């Protein structure tokens, strides 16, 4: 039986939306190309009217965030700030430098971001691909994502259309498939879901290609505002980017790299790359639903998604840092037990096995600024202490790994996957 009181109670419990301008829908007609890939039946089914999205302008929107959500975002923001400071403090204890930790967090975030696109790779294969390019496949694609993230952080102080194009070039520029197209806006229609034959029935059809430059200029103007809560601004900018889908491929990975460029450039996480994508990967269905709600005019779900992802990143990221730092402490104790004199190059190499847990002599020579012979001695010192284990033999092509670091990174990825 209908109860007015029950209906009123349910309405009272419904969270207050965070209104943003809804995207518009434009009707078009689609005819699949007759290129031999699709049967006449498939082409006939794919032909017909469809609606593409025209994103609303957000450059000058006035954003009113409900009080409860604003408080939640503020708390999540403070957790990210605390994570950045605590991570730096934890890892630099004992005189270690931040570079290797910052690099492994960036790689962890890149791996999680790639997993959202169903690009999975274990820590060992990723480290080996980073070392010598020997793995290919998904490992090469994830390394491309690492480069896109590095480019995003490099451009954090000056986000522009040109720099976003450079992020895309860093992501896909090494792929033969994308020669001449990486780092360029798309010149064709793209859509999410259903069939490659056409956009009819797709869950999201991006704007027409000729609309992309104007949409991106509007987005950049929004990104460069300094009058909005930073985490909310990151969430809305990301959702708008994914709505625009400015590239043929790589939109999700570049869009998540953009989050970190904004967090870094606006001073929220000046030294570390918190694993925000791990938080998103924790509940991808919620993330994709939130993007849909944003296009329909309610930013609350994407703001809630980012708040949860930030909390998850701060908590689990710190757990990962504690684990890695503990491994390095134990490795240092092993070097002391040799004993190894304090000016030996093995000490200088030790922190780098977090950043690059699979190493060879050329890598060691590069990071140490040493001769190949000296680099080989440094590796031998870590091998003698039980820090590194040789995984390939012969005079040429010798490779060593720090297995406990690799296991810690794989354990973190598995924890995220289990949810």
SEGURO-933954 format. One record per residue (C-alpha): x, y, z; residue in one letter; residue number from 1. Coordinates in steps of 0.02 Angstrom, whole numbers, plus 50000, padded with zeros to 5 digits. Layout:
+-------+-------+-------+------+------+
|  east | north |    up | resn | resi |
+-------+-------+-------+------+------+
|     X |     Y |     Z |    a |  NUM |
...
+-------+-------+-------+------+------+
This chain:
+-------+-------+-------+------+------+
|  east | north |    up | resn | resi |
+-------+-------+-------+------+------+
| 50000 | 50000 | 50000 |    x |    1 |
| 50065 | 50174 | 49956 |    x |    2 |
| 50115 | 50277 | 50106 |    x |    3 |
| 50141 | 50464 | 50092 |    x |    4 |
| 50248 | 50460 | 50248 |    x |    5 |
| 50358 | 50322 | 50176 |    x |    6 |
| 50379 | 50417 | 50013 |    x |    7 |
| 50425 | 50575 | 50107 |    x |    8 |
| 50550 | 50478 | 50212 |    x |    9 |
| 50630 | 50401 | 50058 |    x |   10 |
| 50643 | 50572 | 49976 |    x |   11 |
| 50724 | 50641 | 50132 |    x |   12 |
| 50855 | 50504 | 50128 |    x |   13 |
| 50899 | 50534 | 49945 |    x |   14 |
| 51063 | 50629 | 49936 |    x |   15 |
| 51054 | 50807 | 49872 |    x |   16 |
| 51120 | 50814 | 49694 |    x |   17 |
| 51264 | 50925 | 49639 |    x |   18 |
| 51194 | 51008 | 49485 |    x |   19 |
| 51302 | 51037 | 49331 |    x |   20 |
| 51244 | 51079 | 49154 |    x |   21 |
| 51186 | 50920 | 49068 |    x |   22 |
| 51258 | 50869 | 48901 |    x |   23 |
| 51144 | 50883 | 48751 |    x |   24 |
| 51107 | 50747 | 48624 |    x |   25 |
| 51118 | 50776 | 48437 |    x |   26 |
| 51034 | 50659 | 48314 |    x |   27 |
| 51132 | 50596 | 48164 |    x |   28 |
| 51121 | 50455 | 48038 |    x |   29 |
| 51250 | 50316 | 48029 |    x |   30 |
| 51295 | 50207 | 47881 |    x |   31 |
| 51436 | 50080 | 47910 |    x |   32 |
| 51578 | 50080 | 47785 |    x |   33 |
| 51572 | 49942 | 47656 |    x |   34 |
| 51751 | 49885 | 47685 |    x |   35 |
| 51722 | 49698 | 47692 |    x |   36 |
| 51732 | 49684 | 47882 |    x |   37 |
| 51543 | 49671 | 47907 |    x |   38 |
| 51409 | 49567 | 47822 |    x |   39 |
| 51261 | 49650 | 47738 |    x |   40 |
| 51153 | 49596 | 47884 |    x |   41 |
| 51272 | 49676 | 48010 |    x |   42 |
| 51280 | 49836 | 47907 |    x |   43 |
| 51091 | 49844 | 47894 |    x |   44 |
| 51071 | 49823 | 48083 |    x |   45 |
| 51203 | 49955 | 48118 |    x |   46 |
| 51127 | 50083 | 47998 |    x |   47 |
| 51006 | 50214 | 48060 |    x |   48 |
| 50984 | 50360 | 48178 |    x |   49 |
| 51092 | 50383 | 48331 |    x |   50 |
| 51127 | 50522 | 48456 |    x |   51 |
| 51299 | 50592 | 48492 |    x |   52 |
| 51340 | 50693 | 48646 |    x |   53 |
| 51374 | 50879 | 48646 |    x |   54 |
| 51455 | 50920 | 48814 |    x |   55 |
| 51394 | 51075 | 48904 |    x |   56 |
| 51517 | 51216 | 48930 |    x |   57 |
| 51595 | 51206 | 49103 |    x |   58 |
| 51728 | 51343 | 49089 |    x |   59 |
| 51632 | 51466 | 49197 |    x |   60 |
| 51506 | 51358 | 49288 |    x |   61 |
| 51456 | 51403 | 49465 |    x |   62 |
| 51473 | 51246 | 49570 |    x |   63 |
| 51367 | 51226 | 49726 |    x |   64 |
| 51419 | 51071 | 49822 |    x |   65 |
| 51297 | 51005 | 49954 |    x |   66 |
| 51364 | 51031 | 50130 |    x |   67 |
| 51381 | 50846 | 50172 |    x |   68 |
| 51474 | 50811 | 50012 |    x |   69 |
| 51586 | 50964 | 50033 |    x |   70 |
| 51636 | 50902 | 50206 |    x |   71 |
| 51673 | 50729 | 50136 |    x |   72 |
| 51780 | 50800 | 49995 |    x |   73 |
| 51874 | 50910 | 50117 |    x |   74 |
| 51914 | 50761 | 50229 |    x |   75 |
| 51972 | 50657 | 50079 |    x |   76 |
| 52079 | 50803 | 50022 |    x |   77 |
| 52163 | 50813 | 50191 |    x |   78 |
| 52200 | 50627 | 50183 |    x |   79 |
| 52289 | 50650 | 50016 |    x |   80 |
| 52390 | 50795 | 50087 |    x |   81 |
| 52436 | 50691 | 50239 |    x |   82 |
| 52482 | 50542 | 50129 |    x |   83 |
| 52601 | 50649 | 50026 |    x |   84 |
| 52688 | 50714 | 50181 |    x |   85 |
| 52693 | 50549 | 50277 |    x |   86 |
| 52755 | 50451 | 50126 |    x |   87 |
| 52899 | 50571 | 50102 |    x |   88 |
| 52942 | 50567 | 50287 |    x |   89 |
| 52932 | 50376 | 50298 |    x |   90 |
| 53040 | 50342 | 50148 |    x |   91 |
| 53174 | 50473 | 50179 |    x |   92 |
| 53209 | 50407 | 50354 |    x |   93 |
| 53389 | 50349 | 50357 |    x |   94 |
| 53443 | 50469 | 50220 |    x |   95 |
| 53355 | 50388 | 50072 |    x |   96 |
| 53305 | 50499 | 49926 |    x |   97 |
| 53126 | 50516 | 49866 |    x |   98 |
| 53158 | 50481 | 49681 |    x |   99 |
| 53141 | 50290 | 49684 |    x |  100 |
| 52984 | 50291 | 49791 |    x |  101 |
| 52902 | 50425 | 49686 |    x |  102 |
| 52941 | 50321 | 49531 |    x |  103 |
| 52868 | 50159 | 49600 |    x |  104 |
| 52708 | 50248 | 49654 |    x |  105 |
| 52692 | 50322 | 49481 |    x |  106 |
| 52715 | 50150 | 49404 |    x |  107 |
| 52588 | 50075 | 49525 |    x |  108 |
| 52461 | 50208 | 49479 |    x |  109 |
| 52494 | 50180 | 49294 |    x |  110 |
| 52467 | 49993 | 49315 |    x |  111 |
| 52301 | 50020 | 49406 |    x |  112 |
| 52243 | 50145 | 49276 |    x |  113 |
| 52283 | 50019 | 49139 |    x |  114 |
| 52188 | 49882 | 49230 |    x |  115 |
| 52030 | 49987 | 49218 |    x |  116 |
| 52051 | 49965 | 49029 |    x |  117 |
| 52079 | 49776 | 49054 |    x |  118 |
| 52266 | 49793 | 49021 |    x |  119 |
| 52345 | 49681 | 49152 |    x |  120 |
| 52528 | 49642 | 49181 |    x |  121 |
| 52626 | 49572 | 49327 |    x |  122 |
| 52761 | 49671 | 49417 |    x |  123 |
| 52903 | 49562 | 49348 |    x |  124 |
| 52852 | 49581 | 49165 |    x |  125 |
| 52823 | 49767 | 49186 |    x |  126 |
| 52993 | 49792 | 49268 |    x |  127 |
| 53078 | 49689 | 49133 |    x |  128 |
| 52992 | 49789 | 48995 |    x |  129 |
| 53046 | 49950 | 49079 |    x |  130 |
| 53224 | 49883 | 49089 |    x |  131 |
| 53253 | 49820 | 48912 |    x |  132 |
| 53091 | 49819 | 48812 |    x |  133 |
| 53094 | 49630 | 48801 |    x |  134 |
| 52914 | 49588 | 48847 |    x |  135 |
| 52799 | 49679 | 48725 |    x |  136 |
| 52609 | 49658 | 48731 |    x |  137 |
| 52519 | 49728 | 48881 |    x |  138 |
| 52685 | 49763 | 48968 |    x |  139 |
| 52733 | 49883 | 48829 |    x |  140 |
| 52562 | 49968 | 48837 |    x |  141 |
| 52576 | 49993 | 49024 |    x |  142 |
| 52752 | 50063 | 49005 |    x |  143 |
| 52674 | 50185 | 48881 |    x |  144 |
| 52552 | 50233 | 49018 |    x |  145 |
| 52698 | 50263 | 49136 |    x |  146 |
| 52771 | 50383 | 49008 |    x |  147 |
| 52604 | 50472 | 48989 |    x |  148 |
| 52597 | 50493 | 49178 |    x |  149 |
| 52775 | 50560 | 49180 |    x |  150 |
| 52729 | 50684 | 49044 |    x |  151 |
| 52574 | 50736 | 49141 |    x |  152 |
| 52677 | 50775 | 49296 |    x |  153 |
| 52806 | 50867 | 49191 |    x |  154 |
| 52668 | 50980 | 49124 |    x |  155 |
| 52577 | 50998 | 49290 |    x |  156 |
| 52619 | 51182 | 49310 |    x |  157 |
| 52556 | 51226 | 49137 |    x |  158 |
| 52411 | 51120 | 49077 |    x |  159 |
| 52363 | 51162 | 48899 |    x |  160 |
| 52290 | 51075 | 48747 |    x |  161 |
| 52467 | 51054 | 48679 |    x |  162 |
| 52522 | 50968 | 48838 |    x |  163 |
| 52373 | 50850 | 48840 |    x |  164 |
| 52416 | 50804 | 48661 |    x |  165 |
| 52595 | 50771 | 48720 |    x |  166 |
| 52528 | 50654 | 48855 |    x |  167 |
| 52437 | 50555 | 48721 |    x |  168 |
| 52595 | 50551 | 48614 |    x |  169 |
| 52692 | 50483 | 48763 |    x |  170 |
| 52560 | 50349 | 48789 |    x |  171 |
| 52549 | 50281 | 48612 |    x |  172 |
| 52691 | 50360 | 48514 |    x |  173 |
| 52802 | 50205 | 48518 |    x |  174 |
| 52669 | 50094 | 48441 |    x |  175 |
| 52679 | 50062 | 48254 |    x |  176 |
| 52490 | 50054 | 48252 |    x |  177 |
| 52480 | 50236 | 48308 |    x |  178 |
| 52619 | 50312 | 48202 |    x |  179 |
| 52558 | 50480 | 48140 |    x |  180 |
| 52402 | 50476 | 48251 |    x |  181 |
| 52470 | 50481 | 48428 |    x |  182 |
| 52463 | 50655 | 48500 |    x |  183 |
| 52322 | 50711 | 48384 |    x |  184 |
| 52137 | 50737 | 48413 |    x |  185 |
| 52028 | 50609 | 48329 |    x |  186 |
| 51957 | 50638 | 48155 |    x |  187 |
| 51819 | 50508 | 48170 |    x |  188 |
| 51673 | 50465 | 48281 |    x |  189 |
| 51703 | 50356 | 48435 |    x |  190 |
| 51582 | 50270 | 48552 |    x |  191 |
| 51580 | 50156 | 48704 |    x |  192 |
| 51505 | 49983 | 48697 |    x |  193 |
| 51397 | 49872 | 48587 |    x |  194 |
| 51469 | 49852 | 48410 |    x |  195 |
| 51619 | 49912 | 48313 |    x |  196 |
| 51505 | 49924 | 48160 |    x |  197 |
| 51418 | 50080 | 48223 |    x |  198 |
| 51360 | 50185 | 48371 |    x |  199 |
| 51178 | 50134 | 48375 |    x |  200 |
| 51138 | 50071 | 48550 |    x |  201 |
| 51306 | 50124 | 48624 |    x |  202 |
| 51311 | 50177 | 48806 |    x |  203 |
| 51402 | 50337 | 48758 |    x |  204 |
| 51432 | 50417 | 48589 |    x |  205 |
| 51564 | 50553 | 48600 |    x |  206 |
| 51547 | 50722 | 48514 |    x |  207 |
| 51571 | 50738 | 48327 |    x |  208 |
| 51757 | 50755 | 48287 |    x |  209 |
| 51742 | 50935 | 48227 |    x |  210 |
| 51673 | 50982 | 48400 |    x |  211 |
| 51823 | 50913 | 48495 |    x |  212 |
| 51941 | 51065 | 48485 |    x |  213 |
| 51809 | 51185 | 48553 |    x |  214 |
| 51761 | 51065 | 48693 |    x |  215 |
| 51944 | 51044 | 48742 |    x |  216 |
| 51975 | 51232 | 48744 |    x |  217 |
| 51827 | 51249 | 48862 |    x |  218 |
| 51896 | 51110 | 48973 |    x |  219 |
| 52068 | 51190 | 48984 |    x |  220 |
| 51989 | 51354 | 49038 |    x |  221 |
| 51898 | 51259 | 49177 |    x |  222 |
| 52056 | 51167 | 49230 |    x |  223 |
| 52153 | 51329 | 49249 |    x |  224 |
| 52027 | 51407 | 49369 |    x |  225 |
| 52086 | 51431 | 49547 |    x |  226 |
| 51919 | 51463 | 49634 |    x |  227 |
| 51858 | 51284 | 49657 |    x |  228 |
| 51895 | 51144 | 49783 |    x |  229 |
| 52038 | 51050 | 49703 |    x |  230 |
| 51974 | 50871 | 49719 |    x |  231 |
| 51803 | 50922 | 49653 |    x |  232 |
| 51886 | 51015 | 49510 |    x |  233 |
| 51989 | 50859 | 49467 |    x |  234 |
| 51834 | 50749 | 49467 |    x |  235 |
| 51732 | 50864 | 49354 |    x |  236 |
| 51878 | 50895 | 49236 |    x |  237 |
| 51906 | 50708 | 49220 |    x |  238 |
| 51721 | 50672 | 49190 |    x |  239 |
| 51713 | 50808 | 49057 |    x |  240 |
| 51870 | 50740 | 48973 |    x |  241 |
| 51794 | 50566 | 48966 |    x |  242 |
| 51633 | 50639 | 48895 |    x |  243 |
| 51732 | 50726 | 48757 |    x |  244 |
| 51837 | 50571 | 48720 |    x |  245 |
| 51958 | 50675 | 48615 |    x |  246 |
| 52063 | 50529 | 48552 |    x |  247 |
| 52028 | 50370 | 48455 |    x |  248 |
| 52105 | 50268 | 48596 |    x |  249 |
| 52190 | 50300 | 48763 |    x |  250 |
| 52058 | 50420 | 48831 |    x |  251 |
| 52039 | 50335 | 48999 |    x |  252 |
| 52225 | 50325 | 49033 |    x |  253 |
| 52260 | 50504 | 48979 |    x |  254 |
| 52107 | 50562 | 49076 |    x |  255 |
| 52172 | 50483 | 49235 |    x |  256 |
| 52347 | 50552 | 49205 |    x |  257 |
| 52262 | 50722 | 49195 |    x |  258 |
| 52199 | 50697 | 49373 |    x |  259 |
| 52378 | 50683 | 49436 |    x |  260 |
| 52437 | 50832 | 49335 |    x |  261 |
| 52303 | 50935 | 49422 |    x |  262 |
| 52339 | 50865 | 49596 |    x |  263 |
| 52524 | 50903 | 49572 |    x |  264 |
| 52505 | 51071 | 49485 |    x |  265 |
| 52381 | 51138 | 49612 |    x |  266 |
| 52494 | 51088 | 49756 |    x |  267 |
| 52389 | 50951 | 49835 |    x |  268 |
| 52516 | 50811 | 49810 |    x |  269 |
| 52681 | 50899 | 49772 |    x |  270 |
| 52797 | 50749 | 49790 |    x |  271 |
| 52700 | 50585 | 49771 |    x |  272 |
| 52579 | 50503 | 49649 |    x |  273 |
| 52440 | 50431 | 49757 |    x |  274 |
| 52362 | 50273 | 49681 |    x |  275 |
| 52193 | 50355 | 49645 |    x |  276 |
| 52160 | 50235 | 49501 |    x |  277 |
| 52174 | 50092 | 49626 |    x |  278 |
| 52028 | 50171 | 49717 |    x |  279 |
| 51930 | 50185 | 49555 |    x |  280 |
| 51976 | 50005 | 49508 |    x |  281 |
| 51907 | 49953 | 49677 |    x |  282 |
| 51731 | 49986 | 49608 |    x |  283 |
| 51733 | 50015 | 49420 |    x |  284 |
| 51544 | 49995 | 49400 |    x |  285 |
| 51518 | 50142 | 49517 |    x |  286 |
| 51644 | 50244 | 49417 |    x |  287 |
| 51561 | 50214 | 49249 |    x |  288 |
| 51388 | 50248 | 49322 |    x |  289 |
| 51455 | 50410 | 49393 |    x |  290 |
| 51517 | 50465 | 49222 |    x |  291 |
| 51342 | 50434 | 49153 |    x |  292 |
| 51262 | 50534 | 49294 |    x |  293 |
| 51381 | 50679 | 49260 |    x |  294 |
| 51328 | 50685 | 49077 |    x |  295 |
| 51148 | 50689 | 49137 |    x |  296 |
| 51179 | 50840 | 49249 |    x |  297 |
| 51224 | 50772 | 49422 |    x |  298 |
| 51406 | 50781 | 49476 |    x |  299 |
| 51373 | 50708 | 49648 |    x |  300 |
| 51412 | 50526 | 49601 |    x |  301 |
| 51579 | 50570 | 49520 |    x |  302 |
| 51626 | 50681 | 49668 |    x |  303 |
| 51582 | 50539 | 49788 |    x |  304 |
| 51682 | 50418 | 49680 |    x |  305 |
| 51835 | 50530 | 49687 |    x |  306 |
| 51817 | 50556 | 49873 |    x |  307 |
| 51814 | 50368 | 49902 |    x |  308 |
| 51958 | 50340 | 49780 |    x |  309 |
| 52063 | 50472 | 49868 |    x |  310 |
| 52034 | 50391 | 50037 |    x |  311 |
| 52075 | 50220 | 49968 |    x |  312 |
| 52232 | 50287 | 49885 |    x |  313 |
| 52292 | 50370 | 50044 |    x |  314 |
| 52261 | 50218 | 50154 |    x |  315 |
| 52323 | 50078 | 50042 |    x |  316 |
| 52462 | 50184 | 49967 |    x |  317 |
| 52533 | 50211 | 50140 |    x |  318 |
| 52522 | 50024 | 50175 |    x |  319 |
| 52621 | 49991 | 50015 |    x |  320 |
| 52751 | 50120 | 50063 |    x |  321 |
| 52770 | 50044 | 50236 |    x |  322 |
| 52795 | 49872 | 50157 |    x |  323 |
| 52924 | 49932 | 50031 |    x |  324 |
| 53015 | 50036 | 50160 |    x |  325 |
| 53021 | 49885 | 50276 |    x |  326 |
| 53096 | 49780 | 50136 |    x |  327 |
| 53231 | 49911 | 50108 |    x |  328 |
| 53268 | 49919 | 50294 |    x |  329 |
| 53292 | 49730 | 50295 |    x |  330 |
| 53400 | 49740 | 50138 |    x |  331 |
| 53508 | 49873 | 50222 |    x |  332 |
| 53530 | 49758 | 50371 |    x |  333 |
| 53591 | 49622 | 50252 |    x |  334 |
| 53722 | 49740 | 50180 |    x |  335 |
| 53779 | 49788 | 50355 |    x |  336 |
| 53798 | 49603 | 50396 |    x |  337 |
| 53919 | 49571 | 50252 |    x |  338 |
| 53993 | 49693 | 50310 |    x |  339 |
| 53996 | 49822 | 50169 |    x |  340 |
| 54092 | 49984 | 50188 |    x |  341 |
| 53984 | 50141 | 50186 |    x |  342 |
| 54057 | 50212 | 50025 |    x |  343 |
| 54027 | 50053 | 49925 |    x |  344 |
| 53916 | 50077 | 49773 |    x |  345 |
| 53800 | 49939 | 49832 |    x |  346 |
| 53727 | 50062 | 49957 |    x |  347 |
| 53692 | 50189 | 49820 |    x |  348 |
| 53608 | 50057 | 49712 |    x |  349 |
| 53498 | 49988 | 49850 |    x |  350 |
| 53356 | 50119 | 49845 |    x |  351 |
| 53340 | 50098 | 49657 |    x |  352 |
| 53284 | 49917 | 49672 |    x |  353 |
| 53116 | 49986 | 49730 |    x |  354 |
| 53098 | 50093 | 49574 |    x |  355 |
| 53167 | 49956 | 49461 |    x |  356 |
| 53160 | 49785 | 49547 |    x |  357 |
| 53234 | 49699 | 49393 |    x |  358 |
| 53407 | 49766 | 49354 |    x |  359 |
| 53557 | 49739 | 49242 |    x |  360 |
| 53729 | 49817 | 49230 |    x |  361 |
| 53683 | 49953 | 49103 |    x |  362 |
| 53539 | 50011 | 49215 |    x |  363 |
| 53650 | 50014 | 49369 |    x |  364 |
| 53786 | 50110 | 49276 |    x |  365 |
| 53658 | 50240 | 49220 |    x |  366 |
| 53577 | 50273 | 49389 |    x |  367 |
| 53744 | 50271 | 49481 |    x |  368 |
| 53839 | 50372 | 49352 |    x |  369 |
| 53970 | 50235 | 49360 |    x |  370 |
| 54073 | 50131 | 49239 |    x |  371 |
| 54002 | 49962 | 49184 |    x |  372 |
| 54134 | 49874 | 49290 |    x |  373 |
| 54089 | 49975 | 49446 |    x |  374 |
| 53903 | 49947 | 49415 |    x |  375 |
| 53932 | 49760 | 49401 |    x |  376 |
| 54024 | 49762 | 49568 |    x |  377 |
| 53878 | 49854 | 49649 |    x |  378 |
| 53757 | 49721 | 49586 |    x |  379 |
| 53875 | 49585 | 49648 |    x |  380 |
| 53874 | 49664 | 49822 |    x |  381 |
| 53684 | 49658 | 49828 |    x |  382 |
| 53685 | 49481 | 49761 |    x |  383 |
| 53810 | 49425 | 49893 |    x |  384 |
| 53699 | 49499 | 50029 |    x |  385 |
| 53547 | 49406 | 49964 |    x |  386 |
| 53458 | 49566 | 49908 |    x |  387 |
| 53464 | 49525 | 49723 |    x |  388 |
| 53444 | 49355 | 49639 |    x |  389 |
| 53512 | 49319 | 49465 |    x |  390 |
| 53375 | 49262 | 49346 |    x |  391 |
| 53475 | 49246 | 49184 |    x |  392 |
| 53653 | 49192 | 49156 |    x |  393 |
| 53794 | 49215 | 49031 |    x |  394 |
| 53916 | 49358 | 49014 |    x |  395 |
| 53791 | 49460 | 48912 |    x |  396 |
| 53610 | 49491 | 48956 |    x |  397 |
| 53629 | 49453 | 49142 |    x |  398 |
| 53478 | 49512 | 49244 |    x |  399 |
| 53444 | 49514 | 49431 |    x |  400 |
| 53286 | 49544 | 49532 |    x |  401 |
| 53231 | 49595 | 49706 |    x |  402 |
| 53096 | 49465 | 49728 |    x |  403 |
| 53017 | 49533 | 49885 |    x |  404 |
| 52984 | 49702 | 49803 |    x |  405 |
| 52904 | 49614 | 49654 |    x |  406 |
| 52797 | 49509 | 49771 |    x |  407 |
| 52742 | 49664 | 49868 |    x |  408 |
| 52688 | 49751 | 49707 |    x |  409 |
| 52594 | 49597 | 49646 |    x |  410 |
| 52512 | 49577 | 49817 |    x |  411 |
| 52452 | 49757 | 49808 |    x |  412 |
| 52379 | 49729 | 49634 |    x |  413 |
| 52292 | 49570 | 49694 |    x |  414 |
| 52219 | 49660 | 49845 |    x |  415 |
| 52142 | 49790 | 49728 |    x |  416 |
| 52075 | 49655 | 49612 |    x |  417 |
| 51991 | 49563 | 49755 |    x |  418 |
| 51909 | 49725 | 49810 |    x |  419 |
+-------+-------+-------+------+------+
